[in-house]
Amino acid sequence: MTSTQGWVKRLGFRRWKALHRLAYLAGVLAIFHFVWRFKTALLEPVIAGATLFVLLAIRLIARRATAPRLGAKVSAE
């Protein structure tokens, strides 16, 4: 919901970015909370944790693929 251009403009880029980083943290903390709360039912948090890990790994790989390399020469066209 907050990933639209309108919300980025309303919140400002810095606040929008902070909100999304907090959302990632909330996801991880929710999984830990689920494990601590229901110690016997571990299948659901393991599946949720694996899903979250895969999604965050995909984001990290995509970010690294598009990020400029340190020391890379920039061509002036």
mmCIF file of the N, C-alpha and C atoms, coordinates in Angstrom:
data_MODEL
# 
_entry.id   MODEL 
# 
loop_
_atom_site.group_PDB 
_atom_site.id 
_atom_site.type_symbol 
_atom_site.label_atom_id 
_atom_site.label_alt_id 
_atom_site.label_comp_id 
_atom_site.label_asym_id 
_atom_site.label_entity_id 
_atom_site.label_seq_id 
_atom_site.pdbx_PDB_ins_code 
_atom_site.Cartn_x 
_atom_site.Cartn_y 
_atom_site.Cartn_z 
_atom_site.occupancy 
_atom_site.B_iso_or_equiv 
_atom_site.pdbx_formal_charge 
_atom_site.auth_seq_id 
_atom_site.auth_comp_id 
_atom_site.auth_asym_id 
_atom_site.auth_atom_id 
_atom_site.pdbx_PDB_model_num 
ATOM 1   N N  . MET A 1 1  ? 0.815  -1.197  0.000   1.00 0.00 ? 1  MET A N  1 
ATOM 2   C CA . MET A 1 1  ? 0.000  0.000   0.000   1.00 0.00 ? 1  MET A CA 1 
ATOM 3   C C  . MET A 1 1  ? 0.861  1.266   0.000   1.00 0.00 ? 1  MET A C  1 
ATOM 4   N N  . THR A 1 2  ? 1.961  1.248   0.723   1.00 0.00 ? 2  THR A N  1 
ATOM 5   C CA . THR A 1 2  ? 2.794  2.452   0.808   1.00 0.00 ? 2  THR A CA 1 
ATOM 6   C C  . THR A 1 2  ? 3.849  2.513   -0.285  1.00 0.00 ? 2  THR A C  1 
ATOM 7   N N  . SER A 1 3  ? 3.829  1.593   -1.223  1.00 0.00 ? 3  SER A N  1 
ATOM 8   C CA . SER A 1 3  ? 4.853  1.571   -2.264  1.00 0.00 ? 3  SER A CA 1 
ATOM 9   C C  . SER A 1 3  ? 4.452  2.330   -3.516  1.00 0.00 ? 3  SER A C  1 
ATOM 10  N N  . THR A 1 4  ? 3.412  3.108   -3.472  1.00 0.00 ? 4  THR A N  1 
ATOM 11  C CA . THR A 1 4  ? 3.031  3.898   -4.638  1.00 0.00 ? 4  THR A CA 1 
ATOM 12  C C  . THR A 1 4  ? 3.818  5.198   -4.669  1.00 0.00 ? 4  THR A C  1 
ATOM 13  N N  . GLN A 1 5  ? 3.917  5.788   -5.833  1.00 0.00 ? 5  GLN A N  1 
ATOM 14  C CA . GLN A 1 5  ? 4.632  7.057   -5.964  1.00 0.00 ? 5  GLN A CA 1 
ATOM 15  C C  . GLN A 1 5  ? 3.985  8.155   -5.132  1.00 0.00 ? 5  GLN A C  1 
ATOM 16  N N  . GLY A 1 6  ? 2.650  8.105   -5.015  1.00 0.00 ? 6  GLY A N  1 
ATOM 17  C CA . GLY A 1 6  ? 1.947  9.104   -4.207  1.00 0.00 ? 6  GLY A CA 1 
ATOM 18  C C  . GLY A 1 6  ? 2.385  9.076   -2.749  1.00 0.00 ? 6  GLY A C  1 
ATOM 19  N N  . TRP A 1 7  ? 2.514  7.877   -2.190  1.00 0.00 ? 7  TRP A N  1 
ATOM 20  C CA . TRP A 1 7  ? 2.946  7.770   -0.800  1.00 0.00 ? 7  TRP A CA 1 
ATOM 21  C C  . TRP A 1 7  ? 4.404  8.160   -0.631  1.00 0.00 ? 7  TRP A C  1 
ATOM 22  N N  . VAL A 1 8  ? 5.218  7.855   -1.606  1.00 0.00 ? 8  VAL A N  1 
ATOM 23  C CA . VAL A 1 8  ? 6.625  8.262   -1.524  1.00 0.00 ? 8  VAL A CA 1 
ATOM 24  C C  . VAL A 1 8  ? 6.701  9.786   -1.480  1.00 0.00 ? 8  VAL A C  1 
ATOM 25  N N  . LYS A 1 9  ? 5.891  10.439  -2.299  1.00 0.00 ? 9  LYS A N  1 
ATOM 26  C CA . LYS A 1 9  ? 5.876  11.913  -2.306  1.00 0.00 ? 9  LYS A CA 1 
ATOM 27  C C  . LYS A 1 9  ? 5.320  12.463  -1.000  1.00 0.00 ? 9  LYS A C  1 
ATOM 28  N N  . ARG A 1 10 ? 4.227  11.857  -0.490  1.00 0.00 ? 10 ARG A N  1 
ATOM 29  C CA . ARG A 1 10 ? 3.619  12.337  0.756   1.00 0.00 ? 10 ARG A CA 1 
ATOM 30  C C  . ARG A 1 10 ? 4.557  12.193  1.951   1.00 0.00 ? 10 ARG A C  1 
ATOM 31  N N  . LEU A 1 11 ? 5.206  11.036  2.040   1.00 0.00 ? 11 LEU A N  1 
ATOM 32  C CA . LEU A 1 11 ? 6.071  10.785  3.185   1.00 0.00 ? 11 LEU A CA 1 
ATOM 33  C C  . LEU A 1 11 ? 7.456  11.392  3.021   1.00 0.00 ? 11 LEU A C  1 
ATOM 34  N N  . GLY A 1 12 ? 7.876  11.602  1.820   1.00 0.00 ? 12 GLY A N  1 
ATOM 35  C CA . GLY A 1 12 ? 9.257  11.988  1.562   1.00 0.00 ? 12 GLY A CA 1 
ATOM 36  C C  . GLY A 1 12 ? 10.077 10.718  1.476   1.00 0.00 ? 12 GLY A C  1 
ATOM 37  N N  . PHE A 1 13 ? 11.107 10.731  0.649   1.00 0.00 ? 13 PHE A N  1 
ATOM 38  C CA . PHE A 1 13 ? 11.861 9.506   0.400   1.00 0.00 ? 13 PHE A CA 1 
ATOM 39  C C  . PHE A 1 13 ? 12.499 8.932   1.664   1.00 0.00 ? 13 PHE A C  1 
ATOM 40  N N  . ARG A 1 14 ? 13.063 9.785   2.507   1.00 0.00 ? 14 ARG A N  1 
ATOM 41  C CA . ARG A 1 14 ? 13.744 9.298   3.717   1.00 0.00 ? 14 ARG A CA 1 
ATOM 42  C C  . ARG A 1 14 ? 12.777 8.600   4.662   1.00 0.00 ? 14 ARG A C  1 
ATOM 43  N N  . ARG A 1 15 ? 11.611 9.194   4.891   1.00 0.00 ? 15 ARG A N  1 
ATOM 44  C CA . ARG A 1 15 ? 10.619 8.575   5.779   1.00 0.00 ? 15 ARG A CA 1 
ATOM 45  C C  . ARG A 1 15 ? 10.057 7.301   5.169   1.00 0.00 ? 15 ARG A C  1 
ATOM 46  N N  . TRP A 1 16 ? 9.829  7.334   3.862   1.00 0.00 ? 16 TRP A N  1 
ATOM 47  C CA . TRP A 1 16 ? 9.314  6.155   3.172   1.00 0.00 ? 16 TRP A CA 1 
ATOM 48  C C  . TRP A 1 16 ? 10.302 4.998   3.295   1.00 0.00 ? 16 TRP A C  1 
ATOM 49  N N  . LYS A 1 17 ? 11.578 5.278   3.092   1.00 0.00 ? 17 LYS A N  1 
ATOM 50  C CA . LYS A 1 17 ? 12.610 4.249   3.194   1.00 0.00 ? 17 LYS A CA 1 
ATOM 51  C C  . LYS A 1 17 ? 12.688 3.702   4.617   1.00 0.00 ? 17 LYS A C  1 
ATOM 52  N N  . ALA A 1 18 ? 12.596 4.575   5.616   1.00 0.00 ? 18 ALA A N  1 
ATOM 53  C CA . ALA A 1 18 ? 12.619 4.135   7.008   1.00 0.00 ? 18 ALA A CA 1 
ATOM 54  C C  . ALA A 1 18 ? 11.415 3.251   7.323   1.00 0.00 ? 18 ALA A C  1 
ATOM 55  N N  . LEU A 1 19 ? 10.257 3.603   6.793   1.00 0.00 ? 19 LEU A N  1 
ATOM 56  C CA . LEU A 1 19 ? 9.048  2.807   7.000   1.00 0.00 ? 19 LEU A CA 1 
ATOM 57  C C  . LEU A 1 19 ? 9.232  1.397   6.443   1.00 0.00 ? 19 LEU A C  1 
ATOM 58  N N  . HIS A 1 20 ? 9.810  1.276   5.280   1.00 0.00 ? 20 HIS A N  1 
ATOM 59  C CA . HIS A 1 20 ? 10.011 -0.030  4.682   1.00 0.00 ? 20 HIS A CA 1 
ATOM 60  C C  . HIS A 1 20 ? 11.052 -0.841  5.431   1.00 0.00 ? 20 HIS A C  1 
ATOM 61  N N  . ARG A 1 21 ? 12.077 -0.202  5.931   1.00 0.00 ? 21 ARG A N  1 
ATOM 62  C CA . ARG A 1 21 ? 13.060 -0.935  6.737   1.00 0.00 ? 21 ARG A CA 1 
ATOM 63  C C  . ARG A 1 21 ? 12.433 -1.435  8.031   1.00 0.00 ? 21 ARG A C  1 
ATOM 64  N N  . LEU A 1 22 ? 11.556 -0.635  8.628   1.00 0.00 ? 22 LEU A N  1 
ATOM 65  C CA . LEU A 1 22 ? 10.852 -1.075  9.830   1.00 0.00 ? 22 LEU A CA 1 
ATOM 66  C C  . LEU A 1 22 ? 9.907  -2.232  9.522   1.00 0.00 ? 22 LEU A C  1 
ATOM 67  N N  . ALA A 1 23 ? 9.339  -2.264  8.335   1.00 0.00 ? 23 ALA A N  1 
ATOM 68  C CA . ALA A 1 23 ? 8.459  -3.365  7.952   1.00 0.00 ? 23 ALA A CA 1 
ATOM 69  C C  . ALA A 1 23 ? 9.237  -4.674  7.870   1.00 0.00 ? 23 ALA A C  1 
ATOM 70  N N  . TYR A 1 24 ? 10.463 -4.635  7.367   1.00 0.00 ? 24 TYR A N  1 
ATOM 71  C CA . TYR A 1 24 ? 11.292 -5.836  7.327   1.00 0.00 ? 24 TYR A CA 1 
ATOM 72  C C  . TYR A 1 24 ? 11.596 -6.311  8.748   1.00 0.00 ? 24 TYR A C  1 
ATOM 73  N N  . LEU A 1 25 ? 11.954 -5.393  9.605   1.00 0.00 ? 25 LEU A N  1 
ATOM 74  C CA . LEU A 1 25 ? 12.233 -5.723  10.999  1.00 0.00 ? 25 LEU A CA 1 
ATOM 75  C C  . LEU A 1 25 ? 10.994 -6.309  11.672  1.00 0.00 ? 25 LEU A C  1 
ATOM 76  N N  . ALA A 1 26 ? 9.833  -5.736  11.412  1.00 0.00 ? 26 ALA A N  1 
ATOM 77  C CA . ALA A 1 26 ? 8.590  -6.235  11.998  1.00 0.00 ? 26 ALA A CA 1 
ATOM 78  C C  . ALA A 1 26 ? 8.317  -7.670  11.558  1.00 0.00 ? 26 ALA A C  1 
ATOM 79  N N  . GLY A 1 27 ? 8.605  -7.995  10.320  1.00 0.00 ? 27 GLY A N  1 
ATOM 80  C CA . GLY A 1 27 ? 8.409  -9.362  9.837   1.00 0.00 ? 27 GLY A CA 1 
ATOM 81  C C  . GLY A 1 27 ? 9.288  -10.358 10.576  1.00 0.00 ? 27 GLY A C  1 
ATOM 82  N N  . VAL A 1 28 ? 10.537 -10.006 10.756  1.00 0.00 ? 28 VAL A N  1 
ATOM 83  C CA . VAL A 1 28 ? 11.467 -10.892 11.472  1.00 0.00 ? 28 VAL A CA 1 
ATOM 84  C C  . VAL A 1 28 ? 11.040 -11.033 12.932  1.00 0.00 ? 28 VAL A C  1 
ATOM 85  N N  . LEU A 1 29 ? 10.700 -9.928  13.574  1.00 0.00 ? 29 LEU A N  1 
ATOM 86  C CA . LEU A 1 29 ? 10.279 -9.972  14.976  1.00 0.00 ? 29 LEU A CA 1 
ATOM 87  C C  . LEU A 1 29 ? 8.974  -10.736 15.152  1.00 0.00 ? 29 LEU A C  1 
ATOM 88  N N  . ALA A 1 30 ? 8.077  -10.662 14.187  1.00 0.00 ? 30 ALA A N  1 
ATOM 89  C CA . ALA A 1 30 ? 6.821  -11.405 14.264  1.00 0.00 ? 30 ALA A CA 1 
ATOM 90  C C  . ALA A 1 30 ? 7.075  -12.909 14.253  1.00 0.00 ? 30 ALA A C  1 
ATOM 91  N N  . ILE A 1 31 ? 8.035  -13.348 13.464  1.00 0.00 ? 31 ILE A N  1 
ATOM 92  C CA . ILE A 1 31 ? 8.361  -14.770 13.425  1.00 0.00 ? 31 ILE A CA 1 
ATOM 93  C C  . ILE A 1 31 ? 8.952  -15.213 14.766  1.00 0.00 ? 31 ILE A C  1 
ATOM 94  N N  . PHE A 1 32 ? 9.874  -14.418 15.314  1.00 0.00 ? 32 PHE A N  1 
ATOM 95  C CA . PHE A 1 32 ? 10.426 -14.747 16.630  1.00 0.00 ? 32 PHE A CA 1 
ATOM 96  C C  . PHE A 1 32 ? 9.327  -14.779 17.694  1.00 0.00 ? 32 PHE A C  1 
ATOM 97  N N  . HIS A 1 33 ? 8.430  -13.826 17.652  1.00 0.00 ? 33 HIS A N  1 
ATOM 98  C CA . HIS A 1 33 ? 7.324  -13.779 18.606  1.00 0.00 ? 33 HIS A CA 1 
ATOM 99  C C  . HIS A 1 33 ? 6.454  -15.035 18.488  1.00 0.00 ? 33 HIS A C  1 
ATOM 100 N N  . PHE A 1 34 ? 6.176  -15.454 17.284  1.00 0.00 ? 34 PHE A N  1 
ATOM 101 C CA . PHE A 1 34 ? 5.351  -16.637 17.073  1.00 0.00 ? 34 PHE A CA 1 
ATOM 102 C C  . PHE A 1 34 ? 6.023  -17.873 17.680  1.00 0.00 ? 34 PHE A C  1 
ATOM 103 N N  . VAL A 1 35 ? 7.337  -17.994 17.475  1.00 0.00 ? 35 VAL A N  1 
ATOM 104 C CA . VAL A 1 35 ? 8.070  -19.136 18.025  1.00 0.00 ? 35 VAL A CA 1 
ATOM 105 C C  . VAL A 1 35 ? 8.039  -19.099 19.549  1.00 0.00 ? 35 VAL A C  1 
ATOM 106 N N  . TRP A 1 36 ? 8.269  -17.924 20.141  1.00 0.00 ? 36 TRP A N  1 
ATOM 107 C CA . TRP A 1 36 ? 8.276  -17.820 21.603  1.00 0.00 ? 36 TRP A CA 1 
ATOM 108 C C  . TRP A 1 36 ? 6.890  -18.054 22.196  1.00 0.00 ? 36 TRP A C  1 
ATOM 109 N N  . ARG A 1 37 ? 5.857  -17.637 21.497  1.00 0.00 ? 37 ARG A N  1 
ATOM 110 C CA . ARG A 1 37 ? 4.491  -17.743 22.009  1.00 0.00 ? 37 ARG A CA 1 
ATOM 111 C C  . ARG A 1 37 ? 3.964  -19.168 21.908  1.00 0.00 ? 37 ARG A C  1 
ATOM 112 N N  . PHE A 1 38 ? 4.181  -19.810 20.773  1.00 0.00 ? 38 PHE A N  1 
ATOM 113 C CA . PHE A 1 38 ? 3.677  -21.158 20.534  1.00 0.00 ? 38 PHE A CA 1 
ATOM 114 C C  . PHE A 1 38 ? 4.855  -22.079 20.285  1.00 0.00 ? 38 PHE A C  1 
ATOM 115 N N  . LYS A 1 39 ? 5.462  -22.557 21.338  1.00 0.00 ? 39 LYS A N  1 
ATOM 116 C CA . LYS A 1 39 ? 6.692  -23.338 21.214  1.00 0.00 ? 39 LYS A CA 1 
ATOM 117 C C  . LYS A 1 39 ? 6.467  -24.721 20.603  1.00 0.00 ? 39 LYS A C  1 
ATOM 118 N N  . THR A 1 40 ? 5.211  -25.201 20.607  1.00 0.00 ? 40 THR A N  1 
ATOM 119 C CA . THR A 1 40 ? 4.962  -26.543 20.088  1.00 0.00 ? 40 THR A CA 1 
ATOM 120 C C  . THR A 1 40 ? 4.655  -26.552 18.591  1.00 0.00 ? 40 THR A C  1 
ATOM 121 N N  . ALA A 1 41 ? 4.093  -25.478 18.074  1.00 0.00 ? 41 ALA A N  1 
ATOM 122 C CA . ALA A 1 41 ? 3.720  -25.417 16.656  1.00 0.00 ? 41 ALA A CA 1 
ATOM 123 C C  . ALA A 1 41 ? 4.810  -24.690 15.889  1.00 0.00 ? 41 ALA A C  1 
ATOM 124 N N  . LEU A 1 42 ? 5.833  -25.406 15.476  1.00 0.00 ? 42 LEU A N  1 
ATOM 125 C CA . LEU A 1 42 ? 6.980  -24.769 14.827  1.00 0.00 ? 42 LEU A CA 1 
ATOM 126 C C  . LEU A 1 42 ? 6.927  -24.807 13.308  1.00 0.00 ? 42 LEU A C  1 
ATOM 127 N N  . LEU A 1 43 ? 6.015  -25.563 12.731  1.00 0.00 ? 43 LEU A N  1 
ATOM 128 C CA . LEU A 1 43 ? 5.985  -25.662 11.272  1.00 0.00 ? 43 LEU A CA 1 
ATOM 129 C C  . LEU A 1 43 ? 5.629  -24.322 10.630  1.00 0.00 ? 43 LEU A C  1 
ATOM 130 N N  . GLU A 1 44 ? 4.617  -23.650 11.140  1.00 0.00 ? 44 GLU A N  1 
ATOM 131 C CA . GLU A 1 44 ? 4.212  -22.362 10.556  1.00 0.00 ? 44 GLU A CA 1 
ATOM 132 C C  . GLU A 1 44 ? 5.313  -21.305 10.620  1.00 0.00 ? 44 GLU A C  1 
ATOM 133 N N  . PRO A 1 45 ? 5.948  -21.075 11.785  1.00 0.00 ? 45 PRO A N  1 
ATOM 134 C CA . PRO A 1 45 ? 7.003  -20.055 11.783  1.00 0.00 ? 45 PRO A CA 1 
ATOM 135 C C  . PRO A 1 45 ? 8.217  -20.433 10.947  1.00 0.00 ? 45 PRO A C  1 
ATOM 136 N N  . VAL A 1 46 ? 8.499  -21.717 10.825  1.00 0.00 ? 46 VAL A N  1 
ATOM 137 C CA . VAL A 1 46 ? 9.624  -22.138 9.973   1.00 0.00 ? 46 VAL A CA 1 
ATOM 138 C C  . VAL A 1 46 ? 9.299  -21.835 8.512   1.00 0.00 ? 46 VAL A C  1 
ATOM 139 N N  . ILE A 1 47 ? 8.076  -22.119 8.091   1.00 0.00 ? 47 ILE A N  1 
ATOM 140 C CA . ILE A 1 47 ? 7.666  -21.815 6.712   1.00 0.00 ? 47 ILE A CA 1 
ATOM 141 C C  . ILE A 1 47 ? 7.664  -20.303 6.487   1.00 0.00 ? 47 ILE A C  1 
ATOM 142 N N  . ALA A 1 48 ? 7.109  -19.554 7.444   1.00 0.00 ? 48 ALA A N  1 
ATOM 143 C CA . ALA A 1 48 ? 7.081  -18.094 7.315   1.00 0.00 ? 48 ALA A CA 1 
ATOM 144 C C  . ALA A 1 48 ? 8.492  -17.523 7.303   1.00 0.00 ? 48 ALA A C  1 
ATOM 145 N N  . GLY A 1 49 ? 9.357  -18.032 8.165   1.00 0.00 ? 49 GLY A N  1 
ATOM 146 C CA . GLY A 1 49 ? 10.740 -17.563 8.207   1.00 0.00 ? 49 GLY A CA 1 
ATOM 147 C C  . GLY A 1 49 ? 11.488 -17.868 6.928   1.00 0.00 ? 49 GLY A C  1 
ATOM 148 N N  . ALA A 1 50 ? 11.286 -19.059 6.386   1.00 0.00 ? 50 ALA A N  1 
ATOM 149 C CA . ALA A 1 50 ? 11.942 -19.423 5.126   1.00 0.00 ? 50 ALA A CA 1 
ATOM 150 C C  . ALA A 1 50 ? 11.441 -18.549 3.985   1.00 0.00 ? 50 ALA A C  1 
ATOM 151 N N  . THR A 1 51 ? 10.140 -18.295 3.971   1.00 0.00 ? 51 THR A N  1 
ATOM 152 C CA . THR A 1 51 ? 9.566  -17.423 2.930   1.00 0.00 ? 51 THR A CA 1 
ATOM 153 C C  . THR A 1 51 ? 10.133 -16.020 3.031   1.00 0.00 ? 51 THR A C  1 
ATOM 154 N N  . LEU A 1 52 ? 10.173 -15.485 4.252   1.00 0.00 ? 52 LEU A N  1 
ATOM 155 C CA . LEU A 1 52 ? 10.722 -14.143 4.457   1.00 0.00 ? 52 LEU A CA 1 
ATOM 156 C C  . LEU A 1 52 ? 12.190 -14.091 4.062   1.00 0.00 ? 52 LEU A C  1 
ATOM 157 N N  . PHE A 1 53 ? 12.947 -15.115 4.417   1.00 0.00 ? 53 PHE A N  1 
ATOM 158 C CA . PHE A 1 53 ? 14.359 -15.164 4.065   1.00 0.00 ? 53 PHE A CA 1 
ATOM 159 C C  . PHE A 1 53 ? 14.549 -15.162 2.554   1.00 0.00 ? 53 PHE A C  1 
ATOM 160 N N  . VAL A 1 54 ? 13.769 -15.972 1.853   1.00 0.00 ? 54 VAL A N  1 
ATOM 161 C CA . VAL A 1 54 ? 13.888 -16.042 0.385   1.00 0.00 ? 54 VAL A CA 1 
ATOM 162 C C  . VAL A 1 54 ? 13.537 -14.689 -0.239  1.00 0.00 ? 54 VAL A C  1 
ATOM 163 N N  . LEU A 1 55 ? 12.452 -14.068 0.225   1.00 0.00 ? 55 LEU A N  1 
ATOM 164 C CA . LEU A 1 55 ? 12.048 -12.775 -0.344  1.00 0.00 ? 55 LEU A CA 1 
ATOM 165 C C  . LEU A 1 55 ? 13.086 -11.691 -0.078  1.00 0.00 ? 55 LEU A C  1 
ATOM 166 N N  . LEU A 1 56 ? 13.628 -11.652 1.133   1.00 0.00 ? 56 LEU A N  1 
ATOM 167 C CA . LEU A 1 56 ? 14.657 -10.648 1.432   1.00 0.00 ? 56 LEU A CA 1 
ATOM 168 C C  . LEU A 1 56 ? 15.951 -10.943 0.677   1.00 0.00 ? 56 LEU A C  1 
ATOM 169 N N  . ALA A 1 57 ? 16.270 -12.213 0.484   1.00 0.00 ? 57 ALA A N  1 
ATOM 170 C CA . ALA A 1 57 ? 17.464 -12.568 -0.290  1.00 0.00 ? 57 ALA A CA 1 
ATOM 171 C C  . ALA A 1 57 ? 17.308 -12.132 -1.742  1.00 0.00 ? 57 ALA A C  1 
ATOM 172 N N  . ILE A 1 58 ? 16.124 -12.312 -2.302  1.00 0.00 ? 58 ILE A N  1 
ATOM 173 C CA . ILE A 1 58 ? 15.878 -11.871 -3.679  1.00 0.00 ? 58 ILE A CA 1 
ATOM 174 C C  . ILE A 1 58 ? 16.056 -10.362 -3.784  1.00 0.00 ? 58 ILE A C  1 
ATOM 175 N N  . ARG A 1 59 ? 15.522 -9.625  -2.801  1.00 0.00 ? 59 ARG A N  1 
ATOM 176 C CA . ARG A 1 59 ? 15.686 -8.160  -2.816  1.00 0.00 ? 59 ARG A CA 1 
ATOM 177 C C  . ARG A 1 59 ? 17.150 -7.764  -2.713  1.00 0.00 ? 59 ARG A C  1 
ATOM 178 N N  . LEU A 1 60 ? 17.899 -8.452  -1.860  1.00 0.00 ? 60 LEU A N  1 
ATOM 179 C CA . LEU A 1 60 ? 19.312 -8.131  -1.679  1.00 0.00 ? 60 LEU A CA 1 
ATOM 180 C C  . LEU A 1 60 ? 20.103 -8.429  -2.943  1.00 0.00 ? 60 LEU A C  1 
ATOM 181 N N  . ILE A 1 61 ? 19.839 -9.562  -3.565  1.00 0.00 ? 61 ILE A N  1 
ATOM 182 C CA . ILE A 1 61 ? 20.539 -9.913  -4.805  1.00 0.00 ? 61 ILE A CA 1 
ATOM 183 C C  . ILE A 1 61 ? 20.206 -8.923  -5.912  1.00 0.00 ? 61 ILE A C  1 
ATOM 184 N N  . ALA A 1 62 ? 18.930 -8.556  -6.026  1.00 0.00 ? 62 ALA A N  1 
ATOM 185 C CA . ALA A 1 62 ? 18.535 -7.585  -7.052  1.00 0.00 ? 62 ALA A CA 1 
ATOM 186 C C  . ALA A 1 62 ? 19.169 -6.224  -6.794  1.00 0.00 ? 62 ALA A C  1 
ATOM 187 N N  . ARG A 1 63 ? 19.251 -5.851  -5.540  1.00 0.00 ? 63 ARG A N  1 
ATOM 188 C CA . ARG A 1 63 ? 19.864 -4.554  -5.197  1.00 0.00 ? 63 ARG A CA 1 
ATOM 189 C C  . ARG A 1 63 ? 21.342 -4.551  -5.536  1.00 0.00 ? 63 ARG A C  1 
ATOM 190 N N  . ARG A 1 64 ? 22.022 -5.640  -5.218  1.00 0.00 ? 64 ARG A N  1 
ATOM 191 C CA . ARG A 1 64 ? 23.456 -5.713  -5.525  1.00 0.00 ? 64 ARG A CA 1 
ATOM 192 C C  . ARG A 1 64 ? 23.722 -5.756  -7.025  1.00 0.00 ? 64 ARG A C  1 
ATOM 193 N N  . ALA A 1 65 ? 22.811 -6.360  -7.763  1.00 0.00 ? 65 ALA A N  1 
ATOM 194 C CA . ALA A 1 65 ? 22.980 -6.459  -9.212  1.00 0.00 ? 65 ALA A CA 1 
ATOM 195 C C  . ALA A 1 65 ? 22.851 -5.096  -9.879  1.00 0.00 ? 65 ALA A C  1 
ATOM 196 N N  . THR A 1 66 ? 22.034 -4.210  -9.309  1.00 0.00 ? 66 THR A N  1 
ATOM 197 C CA . THR A 1 66 ? 21.829 -2.899  -9.913  1.00 0.00 ? 66 THR A CA 1 
ATOM 198 C C  . THR A 1 66 ? 22.690 -1.807  -9.289  1.00 0.00 ? 66 THR A C  1 
ATOM 199 N N  . ALA A 1 67 ? 23.342 -2.104  -8.171  1.00 0.00 ? 67 ALA A N  1 
ATOM 200 C CA . ALA A 1 67 ? 24.163 -1.095  -7.500  1.00 0.00 ? 67 ALA A CA 1 
ATOM 201 C C  . ALA A 1 67 ? 25.470 -0.894  -8.261  1.00 0.00 ? 67 ALA A C  1 
ATOM 202 N N  . PRO A 1 68 ? 25.961 0.336   -8.315  1.00 0.00 ? 68 PRO A N  1 
ATOM 203 C CA . PRO A 1 68 ? 27.239 0.581   -8.982  1.00 0.00 ? 68 PRO A CA 1 
ATOM 204 C C  . PRO A 1 68 ? 28.381 -0.042  -8.149  1.00 0.00 ? 68 PRO A C  1 
ATOM 205 N N  . ARG A 1 69 ? 29.353 -0.556  -8.825  1.00 0.00 ? 69 ARG A N  1 
ATOM 206 C CA . ARG A 1 69 ? 30.496 -1.186  -8.165  1.00 0.00 ? 69 ARG A CA 1 
ATOM 207 C C  . ARG A 1 69 ? 31.475 -0.103  -7.678  1.00 0.00 ? 69 ARG A C  1 
ATOM 208 N N  . LEU A 1 70 ? 32.097 -0.370  -6.537  1.00 0.00 ? 70 LEU A N  1 
ATOM 209 C CA . LEU A 1 70 ? 33.119 0.546   -6.042  1.00 0.00 ? 70 LEU A CA 1 
ATOM 210 C C  . LEU A 1 70 ? 34.321 0.525   -6.973  1.00 0.00 ? 70 LEU A C  1 
ATOM 211 N N  . GLY A 1 71 ? 34.798 1.668   -7.299  1.00 0.00 ? 71 GLY A N  1 
ATOM 212 C CA . GLY A 1 71 ? 35.947 1.769   -8.178  1.00 0.00 ? 71 GLY A CA 1 
ATOM 213 C C  . GLY A 1 71 ? 35.638 1.601   -9.650  1.00 0.00 ? 71 GLY A C  1 
ATOM 214 N N  . ALA A 1 72 ? 34.367 1.430   -9.971  1.00 0.00 ? 72 ALA A N  1 
ATOM 215 C CA . ALA A 1 72 ? 33.993 1.274   -11.383 1.00 0.00 ? 72 ALA A CA 1 
ATOM 216 C C  . ALA A 1 72 ? 34.091 2.618   -12.087 1.00 0.00 ? 72 ALA A C  1 
ATOM 217 N N  . LYS A 1 73 ? 34.553 2.592   -13.312 1.00 0.00 ? 73 LYS A N  1 
ATOM 218 C CA . LYS A 1 73 ? 34.656 3.824   -14.087 1.00 0.00 ? 73 LYS A CA 1 
ATOM 219 C C  . LYS A 1 73 ? 33.297 4.169   -14.660 1.00 0.00 ? 73 LYS A C  1 
ATOM 220 N N  . VAL A 1 74 ? 32.930 5.424   -14.548 1.00 0.00 ? 74 VAL A N  1 
ATOM 221 C CA . VAL A 1 74 ? 31.666 5.914   -15.085 1.00 0.00 ? 74 VAL A CA 1 
ATOM 222 C C  . VAL A 1 74 ? 31.956 6.601   -16.402 1.00 0.00 ? 74 VAL A C  1 
ATOM 223 N N  . SER A 1 75 ? 31.281 6.158   -17.455 1.00 0.00 ? 75 SER A N  1 
ATOM 224 C CA . SER A 1 75 ? 31.519 6.766   -18.744 1.00 0.00 ? 75 SER A CA 1 
ATOM 225 C C  . SER A 1 75 ? 30.664 8.027   -18.896 1.00 0.00 ? 75 SER A C  1 
ATOM 226 N N  . ALA A 1 76 ? 31.254 9.041   -19.454 1.00 0.00 ? 76 ALA A N  1 
ATOM 227 C CA . ALA A 1 76 ? 30.539 10.306  -19.670 1.00 0.00 ? 76 ALA A CA 1 
ATOM 228 C C  . ALA A 1 76 ? 30.042 10.335  -21.115 1.00 0.00 ? 76 ALA A C  1 
ATOM 229 N N  . GLU A 1 77 ? 28.742 10.114  -21.259 1.00 0.00 ? 77 GLU A N  1 
ATOM 230 C CA . GLU A 1 77 ? 28.169 10.106  -22.609 1.00 0.00 ? 77 GLU A CA 1 
ATOM 231 C C  . GLU A 1 77 ? 27.348 11.317  -22.852 1.00 0.00 ? 77 GLU A C  1 
# 
